[in-house]
Amino acid sequence: MSALDTLLDHPALWRGRSAAPATDAPVWPSGHTELDRALGGGWPRGQLIELLGAPFGCGETRLLVPMLAACGRDGYWIAVIAPPATPWLPGWQTLGIPPERVLLIHTEHDRDTLWAGEQCLRDPAFGVLLAWLRGPVETALLRRLRLAASESRACAILYRPPNAAAQPSPAHQRLRWQPAASGLELHCLKGAGHWARSGHPLQVPEPPEA
């Protein structure tokens, strides 16, 4: 990656065209008033978002339950690619997520995960993409996924390990999550709006199990 690419992907870089979230941009609800406000109305559709944290498989999808339920109710598909464990779809159904709207894809390599995610985002039937990456990936592949997300009506979520924060990313937003006494603590590492500039963590109450 060139020095210019590194600079452009740095989370501290401010760009005039992304000074604040677009208030009329389509979003999926987060289910939490403070998080909706911090995100500019909810989980943005047409964006690539990274959620960095560990360990995988400790219920990291719980934060997204309201979005997944809204996506399914509106008749969109939900792509779940390379999860650390097979989701228990009957449990998701009790949370309002229709299992018949969930497409589960297993892959062996991160490159395959990104390729499958890109194909899903290019289909307007999908409203949410959840994908898990285990290690470092080429920036060019992430740029392709960002482009596919930008051209879609879906919210694309990449789960990545904490050490991925050391690698510049073209994702629209990067959030770090960690368990807290009352639920989850979220830090905005990269994004637009006041939350990204403030550096203050956001406390999100314990969401339901998923």
C-alpha positions in Angstrom: 0.0 0.0 0.0 1.3 3.5 -0.9 2.1 6.2 1.6 -0.9 8.2 0.2 -3.3 5.2 0.8 -2.0 5.0 4.4 -2.6 8.7 4.9 -6.1 8.6 3.4 -7.2 5.7 5.5 -5.9 7.2 8.8 -8.8 7.5 11.3 -7.6 11.0 12.4 -7.9 12.4 8.9 -10.9 14.9 8.4 -12.5 15.1 5.0 -14.9 17.9 4.2 -17.3 15.7 2.4 -17.8 13.5 5.5 -17.9 16.2 8.2 -21.2 15.0 9.6 -23.5 12.1 9.0 -26.2 12.7 6.4 -29.4 13.0 8.3 -31.5 11.8 5.3 -29.4 8.7 4.7 -31.2 5.4 5.2 -30.5 3.5 8.4 -31.5 0.4 10.3 -32.5 1.1 14.0 -29.9 0.2 16.6 -32.6 -0.2 19.3 -30.7 2.2 21.6 -31.4 6.0 21.7 -27.9 7.1 22.5 -26.3 4.8 19.9 -28.8 5.9 17.3 -27.8 9.5 18.0 -24.1 8.7 17.9 -24.4 6.9 14.6 -26.4 9.7 13.0 -29.8 8.0 13.2 -29.0 4.3 13.3 -26.8 1.7 11.6 -26.1 3.3 8.2 -27.1 1.5 5.1 -24.7 1.8 2.2 -21.6 1.7 4.5 -18.9 -0.7 5.6 -18.5 -0.8 9.4 -15.9 -2.7 11.3 -16.5 -4.0 14.8 -13.2 -4.8 16.5 -13.2 -7.0 19.7 -12.6 -10.4 21.2 -13.1 -13.2 21.7 -15.3 -14.2 18.8 -18.3 -16.3 19.7 -19.1 -14.5 23.0 -22.4 -13.0 21.7 -21.0 -10.2 19.6 -24.1 -10.3 17.4 -26.4 -9.3 20.3 -25.6 -5.6 19.6 -27.2 -5.9 16.2 -30.4 -7.8 17.1 -32.8 -4.8 16.6 -31.2 -4.1 13.1 -31.5 -7.8 12.1 -35.1 -7.9 13.2 -36.0 -4.8 11.3 -34.2 -6.0 8.2 -36.1 -9.3 8.2 -39.5 -7.6 8.9 -38.9 -5.5 5.8 -38.3 -8.5 3.7 -34.6 -8.2 3.1 -32.1 -11.0 3.4 -29.4 -11.2 6.0 -26.0 -12.7 5.0 -24.0 -14.3 7.8 -20.6 -15.3 6.5 -17.9 -17.3 8.4 -19.4 -17.0 11.9 -17.3 -18.5 14.7 -20.2 -20.8 15.6 -23.3 -21.7 13.7 -26.1 -19.4 14.9 -29.0 -21.0 16.7 -31.8 -19.7 14.3 -34.7 -20.8 16.5 -33.3 -18.5 19.2 -33.0 -15.7 16.6 -36.6 -16.3 15.7 -37.7 -15.6 19.3 -35.9 -12.2 19.0 -37.9 -11.3 15.9 -35.3 -12.3 13.3 -37.0 -14.6 10.6 -34.7 -17.6 10.0 -36.0 -17.9 6.5 -34.4 -14.6 5.7 -30.9 -15.7 6.9 -28.3 -16.9 4.4 -25.5 -18.8 6.2 -22.2 -19.1 4.3 -19.2 -21.0 5.6 -15.7 -20.2 4.2 -12.2 -21.4 4.9 -10.2 -18.2 4.2 -10.7 -14.5 4.7 -10.3 -13.8 1.0 -13.3 -16.1 0.3 -15.3 -14.4 3.1 -14.7 -11.0 1.4 -15.5 -12.3 -2.0 -18.8 -13.8 -0.8 -19.6 -10.6 1.0 -19.1 -8.6 -2.1 -21.4 -10.8 -4.1 -24.1 -10.5 -1.5 -23.8 -6.7 -1.4 -24.3 -6.5 -5.2 -27.7 -8.1 -4.8 -30.4 -5.6 -3.8 -32.2 -8.4 -1.9 -29.8 -8.1 1.0 -30.2 -5.6 3.8 -27.5 -6.6 6.2 -24.1 -8.4 5.9 -22.3 -9.9 8.9 -18.9 -11.3 8.2 -16.0 -12.4 10.4 -12.4 -12.0 9.5 -9.7 -13.8 11.5 -6.4 -12.2 10.3 -4.9 -9.3 8.3 -6.3 -8.8 4.8 -5.3 -6.9 1.8 -6.5 -3.3 1.7 -7.5 -3.7 -1.9 -10.0 -6.4 -1.0 -11.4 -4.2 1.8 -11.7 -1.3 -0.8 -13.8 -3.6 -3.0 -16.1 -4.4 -0.2 -16.4 -0.8 0.8 -17.3 0.1 -2.9 -19.9 -2.7 -3.0 -21.4 -1.5 0.3 -21.5 2.1 -0.9 -23.5 1.0 -4.0 -25.9 -1.1 -2.0 -28.8 -0.5 0.4 -27.3 -2.8 3.0 -25.4 -2.2 6.2 -22.1 -4.2 5.9 -20.6 -5.3 9.2 -17.1 -6.8 9.5 -16.1 -8.4 12.8 -12.3 -8.3 13.2 -9.9 -9.0 16.0 -8.6 -6.1 18.1 -5.1 -6.1 16.6 -6.7 -5.2 13.2 -6.9 -1.6 14.6 -3.2 -1.3 13.7 -4.0 -1.8 10.1 -5.4 1.2 8.2 -8.8 0.4 6.8 -11.0 2.0 4.1 -14.2 1.1 6.2 -16.5 4.1 6.6 -16.6 3.5 10.4 -14.5 1.4 12.9 -15.9 0.7 16.3 -14.1 -1.2 19.1 -16.4 -3.2 21.5 -15.6 -4.7 24.9 -17.7 -6.1 27.7 -18.7 -3.7 30.5 -20.5 -4.1 33.8 -23.8 -2.9 32.4 -23.5 -4.4 28.9 -21.1 -3.2 26.2 -18.7 -0.3 25.9 -18.2 1.1 22.3 -15.3 3.3 21.2 -15.4 5.0 17.8 -12.0 4.7 16.2 -13.0 6.1 12.8 -16.2 7.8 11.6 -18.0 11.0 11.0 -19.7 13.3 13.5 -19.2 14.3 17.1 -18.7 10.8 18.5 -15.6 10.2 16.4 -14.1 13.6 17.3 -14.9 13.3 21.0 -13.1 10.1 21.7 -15.6 9.3 24.5 -16.9 5.7 24.9 -20.6 4.9 24.7 -22.2 2.5 27.2 -24.8 0.3 25.6 -27.1 -1.7 27.9 -26.9 -5.4 27.8 -28.9 -6.5 24.7 -30.8 -9.7 24.5 -29.1 -13.0 23.8 -28.6 -14.1 20.2 
